[in-house]
Structures are given as C-alpha cells and as structure tokens.
Amino acid sequence: MIITLAPSDNPEKNFGLTRNEFEILLKALQEGDEELIEVIYLKHFGKCLQYLIKYCNADYESAYSATMNALLEIRKDLVRGKIEYNNLENYFTRRAKMKLSKIKKPPRIAEEPNVDIPDHLDISLVLDRKDIADKIGQALSQLGGKCATLIKLRFYDELTWPKIAKRLHPDVPENEIERIRNTLSNKNKKQCLPAFKRILKTLL
C-alpha cells in the first residue's frame, strides 16, 4: 500500500527538496545511496526532536528514540516505494509522535542533558543550542572556501541544489545547471559535510 499524504509541492514542507530532487534521491536510495536519508536527518531530525520535547513534554532520551525510530521506519517505507512526495516533514513528525506514545517516559529532569554529536551531524539541532552556536561559526571559518559557502547556502539559507548552482554560476546556460547541481551535491556529500563534522567535533 502506498502512503499518500496531504498534497504539498512546497519544498519547505519536504526537507527543502523539490519533487524532482526528491524523486532523484529516492531512486538513488532504492539503489543503495543514502543521501536522501542524510538530507532528511540534517533538515528535520533536530526540529522533530525539539518539537517532541517542547510540545509533547518528552524527555530528551525518549524524544531522541522516538525520532530515530520514526526515521528508520520512514527509510524502510521509502525503499519499498510506500511513500510519495507530499508534506513529508509533517508526516515524519506524526510518525515520531506515534512512536513517542509507545515509549514509557521516565520522570522529567530539570537540567538539560548533554547533547552528543552523532556521526551524522544534525546541524538544525546544534543551532538550537545557544551555548555552542558560536562553535558552528568557528567551524565554518576553519572550513572556509567553497565548502563553507555550500553548507551555508544549503542548510542556513535552505536553497535547493539547482538554486545554489544558479547562485554560484549565474552565467551558466540553463542546460548546464543539472550537471553543476550534481557536481555541487556530490562535493558537499563526499567532502564538505565530512570535513565540517570533523572540525566541529574538535571544537565541542
């Protein structure tokens, strides 16, 4: 059974992805490339986690477990072709709330637990922590160059890859944009994000 969601072609409600970008990454995921899952993790995992803590009165550990379980289930459904492009961020959050309802919550503690930086860095979650927000800037400064620019445009300005390609190469013909988009996306995935994560971990 294919899960059809409330219609929405708005990239802002679909992890910053256009329908075409989503379908390209979905096909790649079904062939073994995990870039779509990393995009989902970077764009929405932290927001969903904070939502559960703030609006569902969840402790950090329960919220994290529920959000991670939802992500794993969504990945499985994506691979099986059971989820289509439509209001995916809302769907992710609803799945996480369902998972949270099945978790026995321990007593809420007053102090905020430390946040470890996982292998797949959740930039949106880190940005919500005022005490380490300056470390993000330091990491980007140390990273420098084109990689810092790509990360800022993708995760801060929330531009799609075609828009980033046009921003960085405004004089390139339209028929060349897709090639440049792929080049930039691959560079970000294979070089920029791994380097950024390594630098940030040394600062935290």
Secondary structure, DSSP 8 states (H G I E B T S, - for coil): --B--S----GGGTTT--HHHHHHHHHHHHTT--HHHHHHIIIIIHHHHHHHHHHS---HHHHHHHHHHHHHHHHHHHHTT-B-SSSHHHHHHHHHHHHHHTS------SS-------SS--HHHHHT-HHHHHHHHHHHHHH-HHHHHHHIIIIIS---HHHHHHHH-TTS-GGGHHHHHHHHHHHIIIIIHHHHHHHHHHH-
